[in-house]
Amino acid sequence: MARLMNLVLNVWRQKSPKEPGAFVRYEAKSINDHMSFLEMLDVVNEGLAQKGEAPIAFDHDCREGICGACGMVINGVPHGPAKSTTTCQLHMRSFNDGDEITIEPWRAAAFPVVRDLVVDRTAFDRVIQAGGYISVRAGAAPEANSLPVPKLASDEAFDAATCIGCGACVAACPNASAALFTAAKVSHLSLLPQGTPERADRVRKMVAQMDAEGFGHCSSHKECEAACPKGISISFIAKMNRELLAAMATAPNQVKGRDKG
């Protein structure tokens, strides 16, 4: 049976990147616990619109945990308290009547705030563009058994490919590192035969772009793994670092800004 609850929201409001932001207090009344977190915000926004106030801006698209568009820090945790769950899949039954909830955007220099809870994550796009492609003509999807790929390798590649690029790893990391995201994108191609031709160039270019975007360096806090809604392992970061060392041995000057010592 559904239950209704009243909540207090402390929401980060910021009109533009150049203007200072601040937390604003709102009341969310008669919220059905079957609602998703984003549906709850929709209800709050309807109330604000009726009063002639600007609605709370937040990113969303599929609302099915697939696209990675939704993303906000809820009570200090990216995507909220439920493990392996995106914000759009977080339901209000995870909260109690009378709870006070603090909602803020991803906090990272490489993710500047656009408005309220919306941040600019195009830095991720530029990291992918730097090397997240293959040059071979793969053609149509081949018959499953025509290309010899060891099962362990294909399983690992699939695990890496589940990354949806939401940015929770960056928001959770005390260094605002994008190492888990970049490692997942590097690994899911390098583990498959189609990704072999660009393997060395890919890791060099993507890591160099990650650094150029202003993301911090990984110091193995493992907060990224804990916050990732897809449960991607930090073992991919170790794999990326090994690949980078091997790639630097063949063309060390191609990774600018990194300590070559």
CYANA upper distance limits for C-alpha pairs under 8 A (distance plus 0.5 A):
  2 ALA  CA     32 ASN  CA      6.97
  2 ALA  CA     33 ASP  CA      6.67
  2 ALA  CA     34 HIS  CA      6.97
  3 ARG  CA     32 ASN  CA      6.36
  3 ARG  CA     33 ASP  CA      6.29
  4 LEU  CA     30 SER  CA      5.61
  4 LEU  CA     31 ILE  CA      5.67
  4 LEU  CA     32 ASN  CA      5.19
  4 LEU  CA     33 ASP  CA      6.72
  4 LEU  CA     97 ASP  CA      8.17
  5 MET  CA     29 LYS  CA      7.06
  5 MET  CA     30 SER  CA      5.75
  5 MET  CA     31 ILE  CA      5.61
  5 MET  CA     32 ASN  CA      7.12
  5 MET  CA     33 ASP  CA      7.71
  5 MET  CA     96 ASN  CA      7.56
  5 MET  CA     97 ASP  CA      5.01
  5 MET  CA     98 GLY  CA      7.45
  6 ASN  CA     27 GLU  CA      7.84
  6 ASN  CA     28 ALA  CA      6.21
  6 ASN  CA     29 LYS  CA      4.90
  6 ASN  CA     30 SER  CA      6.07
  6 ASN  CA     31 ILE  CA      6.78
  6 ASN  CA     97 ASP  CA      5.96
  6 ASN  CA     98 GLY  CA      6.00
  6 ASN  CA     99 ASP  CA      8.18
  7 LEU  CA     27 GLU  CA      6.41
  7 LEU  CA     28 ALA  CA      5.51
  7 LEU  CA     29 LYS  CA      6.83
  7 LEU  CA     31 ILE  CA      8.40
  7 LEU  CA     97 ASP  CA      6.84
  7 LEU  CA     98 GLY  CA      5.53
  7 LEU  CA     99 ASP  CA      5.82
  7 LEU  CA    100 GLU  CA      6.47
  7 LEU  CA    101 ILE  CA      7.95
  8 VAL  CA     25 ARG  CA      7.52
  8 VAL  CA     26 TYR  CA      6.37
  8 VAL  CA     27 GLU  CA      5.21
  8 VAL  CA     28 ALA  CA      6.57
  8 VAL  CA     98 GLY  CA      7.51
  8 VAL  CA     99 ASP  CA      6.89
  8 VAL  CA    100 GLU  CA      5.12
  8 VAL  CA    101 ILE  CA      6.70
  9 LEU  CA     24 VAL  CA      8.44
  9 LEU  CA     25 ARG  CA      6.14
  9 LEU  CA     26 TYR  CA      5.55
  9 LEU  CA     27 GLU  CA      6.59
  9 LEU  CA     28 ALA  CA      7.51
  9 LEU  CA    100 GLU  CA      6.34
  9 LEU  CA    101 ILE  CA      5.41
  9 LEU  CA    102 THR  CA      6.41
  9 LEU  CA    103 ILE  CA      7.70
 10 ASN  CA     23 PHE  CA      6.22
 10 ASN  CA     24 VAL  CA      5.96
 10 ASN  CA     25 ARG  CA      5.10
 10 ASN  CA     26 TYR  CA      6.95
 10 ASN  CA    100 GLU  CA      7.95
 10 ASN  CA    101 ILE  CA      6.59
 10 ASN  CA    102 THR  CA      5.11
 10 ASN  CA    103 ILE  CA      6.56
 11 VAL  CA     23 PHE  CA      5.64
 11 VAL  CA     24 VAL  CA      5.78
 11 VAL  CA     25 ARG  CA      6.93
 11 VAL  CA     26 TYR  CA      8.06
 11 VAL  CA    102 THR  CA      6.54
 11 VAL  CA    103 ILE  CA      5.35
 11 VAL  CA    104 GLU  CA      6.64
 12 TRP  CA     21 GLY  CA      7.21
 12 TRP  CA     22 ALA  CA      6.05
 12 TRP  CA     23 PHE  CA      4.83
 12 TRP  CA     24 VAL  CA      6.82
 12 TRP  CA    103 ILE  CA      6.84
 12 TRP  CA    104 GLU  CA      5.58
 12 TRP  CA    105 PRO  CA      7.80
 12 TRP  CA    116 ASP  CA      6.29
 12 TRP  CA    117 LEU  CA      7.25
 13 ARG  CA     21 GLY  CA      6.01
 13 ARG  CA     22 ALA  CA      6.11
 13 ARG  CA     23 PHE  CA      6.49
 13 ARG  CA     24 VAL  CA      7.08
 13 ARG  CA     56 ILE  CA      7.86
 13 ARG  CA    115 ARG  CA      7.81
 13 ARG  CA    116 ASP  CA      4.90
 13 ARG  CA    117 LEU  CA      7.85
 14 GLN  CA     19 GLU  CA      7.17
 14 GLN  CA     20 PRO  CA      6.83
 14 GLN  CA     21 GLY  CA      4.71
 14 GLN  CA     22 ALA  CA      7.22
 14 GLN  CA    113 VAL  CA      8.44
 14 GLN  CA    115 ARG  CA      5.83
 14 GLN  CA    116 ASP  CA      5.08
 15 LYS  CA     19 GLU  CA      6.86
 15 LYS  CA     20 PRO  CA      8.46
 15 LYS  CA     21 GLY  CA      7.82
 15 LYS  CA    114 VAL  CA      8.38
 15 LYS  CA    115 ARG  CA      5.77
 15 LYS  CA    116 ASP  CA      7.02
 16 SER  CA     20 PRO  CA      8.50
 16 SER  CA    113 VAL  CA      7.90
 16 SER  CA    114 VAL  CA      6.15
 16 SER  CA    115 ARG  CA      5.63
 16 SER  CA    116 ASP  CA      8.39
 17 PRO  CA    112 PRO  CA      7.48
 17 PRO  CA    113 VAL  CA      6.07
 17 PRO  CA    114 VAL  CA      5.78
 17 PRO  CA    115 ARG  CA      7.27
 21 GLY  CA    116 ASP  CA      8.33
 27 GLU  CA     44 VAL  CA      8.43
 28 ALA  CA     40 MET  CA      8.28
 28 ALA  CA     43 VAL  CA      8.35
 28 ALA  CA     44 VAL  CA      6.57
 31 ILE  CA     35 MET  CA      7.96
 31 ILE  CA     40 MET  CA      7.18
 31 ILE  CA     92 MET  CA      8.46
 32 ASN  CA     92 MET  CA      7.80
 33 ASP  CA     91 HIS  CA      7.30
 33 ASP  CA     92 MET  CA      5.07
 33 ASP  CA     93 ARG  CA      5.13
 34 HIS  CA     91 HIS  CA      6.81
 34 HIS  CA     92 MET  CA      6.79
 34 HIS  CA     93 ARG  CA      7.02
 35 MET  CA     39 GLU  CA      6.24
 35 MET  CA     40 MET  CA      6.78
 35 MET  CA     91 HIS  CA      6.20
 35 MET  CA     92 MET  CA      6.28
 36 SER  CA     40 MET  CA      6.83
 36 SER  CA     88 CYS  CA      6.67
 36 SER  CA     89 GLN  CA      6.66
 36 SER  CA     90 LEU  CA      6.03
 36 SER  CA     91 HIS  CA      4.64
 36 SER  CA     92 MET  CA      6.37
 37 PHE  CA     41 LEU  CA      6.98
 37 PHE  CA     87 THR  CA      6.99
 37 PHE  CA     88 CYS  CA      6.67
 37 PHE  CA     89 GLN  CA      7.94
 37 PHE  CA     90 LEU  CA      6.12
 37 PHE  CA     91 HIS  CA      6.08
 37 PHE  CA     92 MET  CA      6.48
 38 LEU  CA     42 ASP  CA      6.70
 38 LEU  CA     87 THR  CA      7.67
 38 LEU  CA     88 CYS  CA      6.19
 39 GLU  CA     43 VAL  CA      6.88
 40 MET  CA     44 VAL  CA      6.96
 40 MET  CA     92 MET  CA      8.29
 41 LEU  CA     45 ASN  CA      6.55
 41 LEU  CA     56 ILE  CA      8.26
 42 ASP  CA     46 GLU  CA      6.68
 43 VAL  CA     47 GLY  CA      7.00
 44 VAL  CA     48 LEU  CA      6.86
 45 ASN  CA     49 ALA  CA      6.55
 45 ASN  CA     55 PRO  CA      5.39
 45 ASN  CA     56 ILE  CA      6.76
 46 GLU  CA     50 GLN  CA      6.74
 46 GLU  CA     55 PRO  CA      8.15
 47 GLY  CA     51 LYS  CA      6.99
 48 LEU  CA     52 GLY  CA      6.79
 48 LEU  CA     53 GLU  CA      5.52
 48 LEU  CA     54 ALA  CA      7.06
 48 LEU  CA     55 PRO  CA      6.35
 49 ALA  CA     53 GLU  CA      5.94
 49 ALA  CA     54 ALA  CA      7.03
 49 ALA  CA     55 PRO  CA      6.78
 56 ILE  CA    116 ASP  CA      7.03
 56 ILE  CA    117 LEU  CA      8.11
 57 ALA  CA    115 ARG  CA      6.91
 57 ALA  CA    116 ASP  CA      5.99
 57 ALA  CA    117 LEU  CA      6.42
 57 ALA  CA    118 VAL  CA      6.87
 58 PHE  CA     70 CYS  CA      7.90
 58 PHE  CA    116 ASP  CA      7.42
 58 PHE  CA    117 LEU  CA      5.42
 58 PHE  CA    118 VAL  CA      5.56
 59 ASP  CA     69 ALA  CA      6.20
 59 ASP  CA     70 CYS  CA      5.48
 59 ASP  CA     71 GLY  CA      7.36
 59 ASP  CA    117 LEU  CA      7.82
 59 ASP  CA    118 VAL  CA      6.18
 60 HIS  CA     69 ALA  CA      5.56
 60 HIS  CA     70 CYS  CA      5.05
 60 HIS  CA     71 GLY  CA      8.48
 60 HIS  CA     88 CYS  CA      8.22
 61 ASP  CA     67 CYS  CA      7.41
 61 ASP  CA     69 ALA  CA      6.56
 61 ASP  CA     70 CYS  CA      7.70
 62 CYS  CA     66 ILE  CA      7.22
 62 CYS  CA     67 CYS  CA      6.59
 62 CYS  CA     69 ALA  CA      8.43
 63 ARG  CA     67 CYS  CA      8.41
 63 ARG  CA     70 CYS  CA      8.16
 63 ARG  CA     88 CYS  CA      5.59
 63 ARG  CA     89 GLN  CA      7.55
 64 GLU  CA     88 CYS  CA      7.17
 64 GLU  CA     89 GLN  CA      7.09
 65 GLY  CA     85 THR  CA      8.00
 65 GLY  CA     86 THR  CA      6.12
 65 GLY  CA     87 THR  CA      8.44
 65 GLY  CA     88 CYS  CA      6.94
 65 GLY  CA     89 GLN  CA      6.75
 66 ILE  CA    164 ILE  CA      7.15
 67 CYS  CA    164 ILE  CA      6.59
 67 CYS  CA    166 CYS  CA      8.33
 68 GLY  CA     86 THR  CA      8.29
 68 GLY  CA    164 ILE  CA      5.52
 68 GLY  CA    165 GLY  CA      6.25
 68 GLY  CA    166 CYS  CA      4.72
 69 ALA  CA    166 CYS  CA      6.53
 70 CYS  CA     86 THR  CA      7.74
 70 CYS  CA     87 THR  CA      6.58
 70 CYS  CA     88 CYS  CA      6.91
 70 CYS  CA    166 CYS  CA      7.58
 71 GLY  CA     78 PRO  CA      7.59
 71 GLY  CA     79 HIS  CA      6.51
 71 GLY  CA     86 THR  CA      7.82
 71 GLY  CA     87 THR  CA      6.52
 71 GLY  CA    105 PRO  CA      7.88
 71 GLY  CA    106 TRP  CA      7.79
 71 GLY  CA    166 CYS  CA      6.99
 71 GLY  CA    167 GLY  CA      7.99
 71 GLY  CA    168 ALA  CA      7.59
 72 MET  CA     78 PRO  CA      6.36
 72 MET  CA     79 HIS  CA      6.26
 72 MET  CA     80 GLY  CA      8.45
 72 MET  CA     87 THR  CA      7.60
 72 MET  CA    103 ILE  CA      7.23
 72 MET  CA    104 GLU  CA      6.36
 72 MET  CA    105 PRO  CA      5.34
 72 MET  CA    106 TRP  CA      6.40
 72 MET  CA    117 LEU  CA      7.02
 73 VAL  CA     77 VAL  CA      5.68
 73 VAL  CA     78 PRO  CA      4.69
 73 VAL  CA     79 HIS  CA      6.29
 73 VAL  CA     80 GLY  CA      6.98
 73 VAL  CA    102 THR  CA      8.48
 73 VAL  CA    103 ILE  CA      6.22
 73 VAL  CA    104 GLU  CA      5.66
 73 VAL  CA    105 PRO  CA      6.29
 73 VAL  CA    106 TRP  CA      6.78
 73 VAL  CA    171 ALA  CA      8.31
 74 ILE  CA     78 PRO  CA      6.62
 74 ILE  CA     79 HIS  CA      6.71
 74 ILE  CA     80 GLY  CA      5.18
 74 ILE  CA     81 PRO  CA      8.07
 74 ILE  CA    101 ILE  CA      7.42
 74 ILE  CA    102 THR  CA      6.30
 74 ILE  CA    103 ILE  CA      5.32
 74 ILE  CA    104 GLU  CA      7.23
 75 ASN  CA     80 GLY  CA      7.29
 75 ASN  CA    101 ILE  CA      6.45
 75 ASN  CA    102 THR  CA      5.44
 75 ASN  CA    103 ILE  CA      6.93
 76 GLY  CA     80 GLY  CA      8.20
 76 GLY  CA    102 THR  CA      8.04
 77 VAL  CA     81 PRO  CA      7.04
 77 VAL  CA    172 ALA  CA      7.71
 77 VAL  CA    227 ALA  CA      7.98
 78 PRO  CA    106 TRP  CA      8.12
 78 PRO  CA    168 ALA  CA      6.06
 78 PRO  CA    171 ALA  CA      7.02
 78 PRO  CA    172 ALA  CA      6.86
 78 PRO  CA    227 ALA  CA      6.71
 79 HIS  CA     85 THR  CA      7.33
 79 HIS  CA     86 THR  CA      5.86
 79 HIS  CA     87 THR  CA      5.08
 79 HIS  CA     90 LEU  CA      8.15
 79 HIS  CA    168 ALA  CA      7.76
 79 HIS  CA    227 ALA  CA      8.09
 79 HIS  CA    229 PRO  CA      8.33
 80 GLY  CA     85 THR  CA      8.50
 80 GLY  CA     86 THR  CA      8.46
 80 GLY  CA     87 THR  CA      7.17
 80 GLY  CA     90 LEU  CA      7.80
 81 PRO  CA     94 SER  CA      8.02
 82 ALA  CA     90 LEU  CA      7.31
 82 ALA  CA     94 SER  CA      7.90
 83 LYS  CA    226 ALA  CA      8.25
 83 LYS  CA    227 ALA  CA      7.91
 83 LYS  CA    229 PRO  CA      7.40
 84 SER  CA    227 ALA  CA      7.87
 84 SER  CA    228 CYS  CA      6.92
 84 SER  CA    229 PRO  CA      4.36
 84 SER  CA    230 LYS  CA      6.14
 84 SER  CA    231 GLY  CA      6.59
 85 THR  CA     89 GLN  CA      6.47
 85 THR  CA     90 LEU  CA      6.81
 85 THR  CA    229 PRO  CA      5.30
 85 THR  CA    230 LYS  CA      8.09
 86 THR  CA     90 LEU  CA      6.84
 86 THR  CA    229 PRO  CA      6.13
 90 LEU  CA     94 SER  CA      7.98
 95 PHE  CA     99 ASP  CA      7.25
104 GLU  CA    116 ASP  CA      8.33
104 GLU  CA    117 LEU  CA      6.47
105 PRO  CA    113 VAL  CA      7.88
105 PRO  CA    116 ASP  CA      7.68
105 PRO  CA    117 LEU  CA      4.94
105 PRO  CA    118 VAL  CA      7.03
105 PRO  CA    119 VAL  CA      7.38
106 TRP  CA    111 PHE  CA      7.56
106 TRP  CA    117 LEU  CA      8.21
106 TRP  CA    119 VAL  CA      7.45
106 TRP  CA    167 GLY  CA      8.21
106 TRP  CA    168 ALA  CA      8.01
106 TRP  CA    170 VAL  CA      8.32
106 TRP  CA    171 ALA  CA      5.56
107 ARG  CA    111 PHE  CA      7.47
107 ARG  CA    112 PRO  CA      8.44
107 ARG  CA    171 ALA  CA      6.16
107 ARG  CA    176 ALA  CA      8.34
108 ALA  CA    112 PRO  CA      7.38
108 ALA  CA    170 VAL  CA      7.61
108 ALA  CA    171 ALA  CA      7.06
108 ALA  CA    176 ALA  CA      6.20
108 ALA  CA    215 PHE  CA      8.30
109 ALA  CA    176 ALA  CA      8.40
109 ALA  CA    214 GLY  CA      7.34
109 ALA  CA    215 PHE  CA      7.90
110 ALA  CA    121 ARG  CA      8.11
110 ALA  CA    123 ALA  CA      7.16
110 ALA  CA    213 GLU  CA      6.57
110 ALA  CA    214 GLY  CA      6.11
110 ALA  CA    215 PHE  CA      6.52
111 PHE  CA    119 VAL  CA      6.12
111 PHE  CA    120 ASP  CA      5.70
111 PHE  CA    121 ARG  CA      5.97
111 PHE  CA    123 ALA  CA      7.91
112 PRO  CA    119 VAL  CA      6.00
112 PRO  CA    120 ASP  CA      6.05
112 PRO  CA    121 ARG  CA      8.40
113 VAL  CA    117 LEU  CA      7.76
113 VAL  CA    118 VAL  CA      6.51
113 VAL  CA    119 VAL  CA      4.75
113 VAL  CA    120 ASP  CA      6.83
114 VAL  CA    118 VAL  CA      5.99
114 VAL  CA    119 VAL  CA      5.57
114 VAL  CA    120 ASP  CA      6.69
115 ARG  CA    119 VAL  CA      7.55
121 ARG  CA    125 ASP  CA      7.96
121 ARG  CA    167 GLY  CA      8.17
122 THR  CA    126 ARG  CA      6.97
123 ALA  CA    127 VAL  CA      6.88
123 ALA  CA    210 MET  CA      8.44
123 ALA  CA    213 GLU  CA      6.71
124 PHE  CA    128 ILE  CA      6.88
124 PHE  CA    165 GLY  CA      7.77
125 ASP  CA    129 GLN  CA      6.61
126 ARG  CA    130 ALA  CA      6.64
126 ARG  CA    209 GLN  CA      7.72
127 VAL  CA    131 GLY  CA      7.73
127 VAL  CA    132 GLY  CA      8.24
127 VAL  CA    182 THR  CA      7.86
127 VAL  CA    206 MET  CA      5.87
127 VAL  CA    207 VAL  CA      8.25
127 VAL  CA    209 GLN  CA      5.95
127 VAL  CA    210 MET  CA      6.33
128 ILE  CA    132 GLY  CA      5.15
128 ILE  CA    133 TYR  CA      8.38
128 ILE  CA    182 THR  CA      8.45
128 ILE  CA    185 LYS  CA      7.80
128 ILE  CA    206 MET  CA      7.32
129 GLN  CA    133 TYR  CA      8.02
130 ALA  CA    202 ARG  CA      7.94
130 ALA  CA    205 LYS  CA      6.14
130 ALA  CA    206 MET  CA      5.87
130 ALA  CA    209 GLN  CA      7.16
131 GLY  CA    198 GLU  CA      8.41
131 GLY  CA    201 ASP  CA      7.74
131 GLY  CA    202 ARG  CA      5.01
131 GLY  CA    203 VAL  CA      7.74
131 GLY  CA    205 LYS  CA      6.41
131 GLY  CA    206 MET  CA      6.05
132 GLY  CA    185 LYS  CA      7.20
132 GLY  CA    186 VAL  CA      7.46
132 GLY  CA    189 LEU  CA      8.20
132 GLY  CA    202 ARG  CA      7.28
132 GLY  CA    206 MET  CA      8.16
133 TYR  CA    195 GLY  CA      8.27
134 ILE  CA    194 GLN  CA      7.20
134 ILE  CA    195 GLY  CA      6.17
134 ILE  CA    197 PRO  CA      8.03
134 ILE  CA    198 GLU  CA      7.18
135 SER  CA    197 PRO  CA      7.96
135 SER  CA    198 GLU  CA      8.09
136 VAL  CA    194 GLN  CA      7.07
136 VAL  CA    197 PRO  CA      8.31
138 ALA  CA    194 GLN  CA      7.73
142 PRO  CA    146 SER  CA      7.16
142 PRO  CA    147 LEU  CA      8.03
143 GLU  CA    147 LEU  CA      8.24
149 VAL  CA    153 ALA  CA      7.26
149 VAL  CA    154 SER  CA      6.86
149 VAL  CA    192 LEU  CA      7.60
149 VAL  CA    193 PRO  CA      7.98
150 PRO  CA    154 SER  CA      6.78
151 LYS  CA    155 ASP  CA      6.46
152 LEU  CA    156 GLU  CA      6.63
153 ALA  CA    157 ALA  CA      6.56
153 ALA  CA    191 LEU  CA      6.49
153 ALA  CA    192 LEU  CA      7.77
154 SER  CA    158 PHE  CA      6.63
154 SER  CA    191 LEU  CA      7.74
154 SER  CA    192 LEU  CA      7.54
155 ASP  CA    159 ASP  CA      6.77
156 GLU  CA    160 ALA  CA      6.86
156 GLU  CA    188 HIS  CA      7.96
156 GLU  CA    191 LEU  CA      8.11
157 ALA  CA    161 ALA  CA      6.60
157 ALA  CA    187 SER  CA      7.12
157 ALA  CA    188 HIS  CA      4.74
157 ALA  CA    189 LEU  CA      7.59
157 ALA  CA    191 LEU  CA      6.28
157 ALA  CA    192 LEU  CA      7.60
158 PHE  CA    162 THR  CA      6.89
158 PHE  CA    188 HIS  CA      7.19
159 ASP  CA    163 CYS  CA      8.45
159 ASP  CA    188 HIS  CA      8.27
159 ASP  CA    232 ILE  CA      7.32
160 ALA  CA    184 ALA  CA      5.17
160 ALA  CA    185 LYS  CA      7.39
160 ALA  CA    187 SER  CA      6.92
160 ALA  CA    188 HIS  CA      5.62
160 ALA  CA    232 ILE  CA      7.15
160 ALA  CA    236 PHE  CA      8.13
161 ALA  CA    184 ALA  CA      7.12
161 ALA  CA    185 LYS  CA      7.42
161 ALA  CA    188 HIS  CA      5.94
162 THR  CA    230 LYS  CA      7.00
162 THR  CA    232 ILE  CA      8.25
163 CYS  CA    181 PHE  CA      7.56
163 CYS  CA    184 ALA  CA      7.17
163 CYS  CA    185 LYS  CA      8.24
163 CYS  CA    230 LYS  CA      7.04
163 CYS  CA    232 ILE  CA      7.68
164 ILE  CA    230 LYS  CA      8.46
165 GLY  CA    181 PHE  CA      7.17
167 GLY  CA    171 ALA  CA      6.91
167 GLY  CA    178 ALA  CA      8.40
167 GLY  CA    181 PHE  CA      8.18
168 ALA  CA    172 ALA  CA      6.52
168 ALA  CA    224 CYS  CA      7.57
168 ALA  CA    227 ALA  CA      6.60
168 ALA  CA    228 CYS  CA      6.53
168 ALA  CA    229 PRO  CA      8.38
169 CYS  CA    173 CYS  CA      6.63
169 CYS  CA    176 ALA  CA      8.40
169 CYS  CA    177 SER  CA      7.98
169 CYS  CA    178 ALA  CA      7.25
169 CYS  CA    180 LEU  CA      7.21
169 CYS  CA    181 PHE  CA      7.71
169 CYS  CA    223 GLU  CA      7.68
169 CYS  CA    224 CYS  CA      4.56
169 CYS  CA    225 GLU  CA      7.52
169 CYS  CA    227 ALA  CA      6.65
169 CYS  CA    228 CYS  CA      6.46
170 VAL  CA    175 ASN  CA      8.43
170 VAL  CA    176 ALA  CA      5.17
170 VAL  CA    177 SER  CA      5.77
170 VAL  CA    178 ALA  CA      5.87
170 VAL  CA    224 CYS  CA      7.43
171 ALA  CA    176 ALA  CA      6.64
172 ALA  CA    176 ALA  CA      7.71
172 ALA  CA    223 GLU  CA      6.14
172 ALA  CA    224 CYS  CA      6.21
172 ALA  CA    227 ALA  CA      6.94
173 CYS  CA    177 SER  CA      6.53
173 CYS  CA    221 HIS  CA      7.83
173 CYS  CA    222 LYS  CA      8.39
173 CYS  CA    223 GLU  CA      6.16
173 CYS  CA    224 CYS  CA      6.36
174 PRO  CA    221 HIS  CA      8.49
175 ASN  CA    215 PHE  CA      8.19
175 ASN  CA    216 GLY  CA      5.44
175 ASN  CA    217 HIS  CA      6.89
175 ASN  CA    218 CYS  CA      7.49
175 ASN  CA    219 SER  CA      8.31
176 ALA  CA    215 PHE  CA      6.30
176 ALA  CA    216 GLY  CA      5.67
176 ALA  CA    217 HIS  CA      8.18
177 SER  CA    215 PHE  CA      5.53
177 SER  CA    216 GLY  CA      4.78
177 SER  CA    217 HIS  CA      5.77
177 SER  CA    218 CYS  CA      6.17
178 ALA  CA    182 THR  CA      6.63
178 ALA  CA    210 MET  CA      7.52
178 ALA  CA    215 PHE  CA      6.50
178 ALA  CA    216 GLY  CA      7.68
178 ALA  CA    217 HIS  CA      8.30
178 ALA  CA    218 CYS  CA      8.39
179 ALA  CA    183 ALA  CA      6.26
179 ALA  CA    217 HIS  CA      7.72
179 ALA  CA    218 CYS  CA      6.70
179 ALA  CA    237 ILE  CA      6.75
180 LEU  CA    184 ALA  CA      6.59
180 LEU  CA    224 CYS  CA      7.37
180 LEU  CA    225 GLU  CA      8.31
180 LEU  CA    232 ILE  CA      8.33
180 LEU  CA    234 ILE  CA      6.88
180 LEU  CA    236 PHE  CA      7.51
180 LEU  CA    237 ILE  CA      6.35
181 PHE  CA    185 LYS  CA      6.88
182 THR  CA    186 VAL  CA      6.56
182 THR  CA    206 MET  CA      7.52
182 THR  CA    207 VAL  CA      7.70
182 THR  CA    210 MET  CA      7.96
183 ALA  CA    187 SER  CA      6.36
183 ALA  CA    236 PHE  CA      6.00
183 ALA  CA    237 ILE  CA      5.66
183 ALA  CA    239 LYS  CA      8.02
183 ALA  CA    240 MET  CA      5.85
184 ALA  CA    188 HIS  CA      6.58
184 ALA  CA    232 ILE  CA      8.31
184 ALA  CA    236 PHE  CA      6.71
184 ALA  CA    237 ILE  CA      8.25
185 LYS  CA    189 LEU  CA      7.48
186 VAL  CA    190 SER  CA      6.75
186 VAL  CA    202 ARG  CA      7.39
186 VAL  CA    203 VAL  CA      6.64
186 VAL  CA    206 MET  CA      8.15
186 VAL  CA    240 MET  CA      7.42
187 SER  CA    191 LEU  CA      6.42
187 SER  CA    236 PHE  CA      7.32
187 SER  CA    239 LYS  CA      8.00
187 SER  CA    240 MET  CA      7.39
188 HIS  CA    192 LEU  CA      7.63
189 LEU  CA    194 GLN  CA      7.76
189 LEU  CA    195 GLY  CA      5.30
189 LEU  CA    196 THR  CA      8.22
189 LEU  CA    199 ARG  CA      8.44
190 SER  CA    195 GLY  CA      5.52
190 SER  CA    196 THR  CA      6.37
190 SER  CA    199 ARG  CA      6.15
191 LEU  CA    195 GLY  CA      7.66
191 LEU  CA    196 THR  CA      8.36
192 LEU  CA    196 THR  CA      7.42
195 GLY  CA    199 ARG  CA      6.65
198 GLU  CA    202 ARG  CA      6.01
199 ARG  CA    203 VAL  CA      7.15
200 ALA  CA    204 ARG  CA      6.92
200 ALA  CA    243 GLU  CA      7.80
200 ALA  CA    244 LEU  CA      7.99
200 ALA  CA    246 ALA  CA      8.27
200 ALA  CA    247 ALA  CA      5.44
201 ASP  CA    205 LYS  CA      6.46
201 ASP  CA    247 ALA  CA      7.81
202 ARG  CA    206 MET  CA      6.45
203 VAL  CA    207 VAL  CA      6.40
203 VAL  CA    240 MET  CA      7.67
203 VAL  CA    243 GLU  CA      7.40
203 VAL  CA    244 LEU  CA      6.36
203 VAL  CA    247 ALA  CA      7.91
204 ARG  CA    208 ALA  CA      6.58
204 ARG  CA    244 LEU  CA      6.74
204 ARG  CA    247 ALA  CA      7.19
204 ARG  CA    248 MET  CA      7.81
204 ARG  CA    254 GLN  CA      7.23
204 ARG  CA    255 VAL  CA      6.20
205 LYS  CA    209 GLN  CA      6.60
205 LYS  CA    254 GLN  CA      8.16
205 LYS  CA    255 VAL  CA      7.50
206 MET  CA    210 MET  CA      6.57
207 VAL  CA    211 ASP  CA      6.78
207 VAL  CA    255 VAL  CA      8.08
208 ALA  CA    212 ALA  CA      6.69
208 ALA  CA    255 VAL  CA      5.95
208 ALA  CA    256 LYS  CA      6.67
208 ALA  CA    257 GLY  CA      7.77
208 ALA  CA    258 ARG  CA      8.23
209 GLN  CA    213 GLU  CA      6.68
210 MET  CA    214 GLY  CA      7.51
210 MET  CA    215 PHE  CA      6.75
211 ASP  CA    215 PHE  CA      6.33
211 ASP  CA    216 GLY  CA      7.89
211 ASP  CA    257 GLY  CA      7.77
212 ALA  CA    257 GLY  CA      8.33
222 LYS  CA    226 ALA  CA      7.06
222 LYS  CA    234 ILE  CA      7.44
223 GLU  CA    227 ALA  CA      6.66
224 CYS  CA    228 CYS  CA      6.46
224 CYS  CA    234 ILE  CA      8.26
225 GLU  CA    231 GLY  CA      6.68
225 GLU  CA    232 ILE  CA      6.51
225 GLU  CA    233 SER  CA      6.26
225 GLU  CA    234 ILE  CA      6.57
226 ALA  CA    231 GLY  CA      7.67
227 ALA  CA    231 GLY  CA      8.27
228 CYS  CA    232 ILE  CA      6.87
234 ILE  CA    238 ALA  CA      7.48
235 SER  CA    239 LYS  CA      6.85
236 PHE  CA    240 MET  CA      6.59
237 ILE  CA    241 ASN  CA      6.69
238 ALA  CA    242 ARG  CA      6.78
239 LYS  CA    243 GLU  CA      6.76
240 MET  CA    244 LEU  CA      6.53
241 ASN  CA    245 LEU  CA      6.73
242 ARG  CA    246 ALA  CA      6.87
243 GLU  CA    247 ALA  CA      6.57
244 LEU  CA    248 MET  CA      6.46
245 LEU  CA    249 ALA  CA      6.82
246 ALA  CA    250 THR  CA      7.53
247 ALA  CA    251 ALA  CA      6.89
247 ALA  CA    252 PRO  CA      7.85
248 MET  CA    252 PRO  CA      4.52
248 MET  CA    253 ASN  CA      7.98
248 MET  CA    254 GLN  CA      8.03
248 MET  CA    255 VAL  CA      7.79
252 PRO  CA    260 LYS  CA      7.82
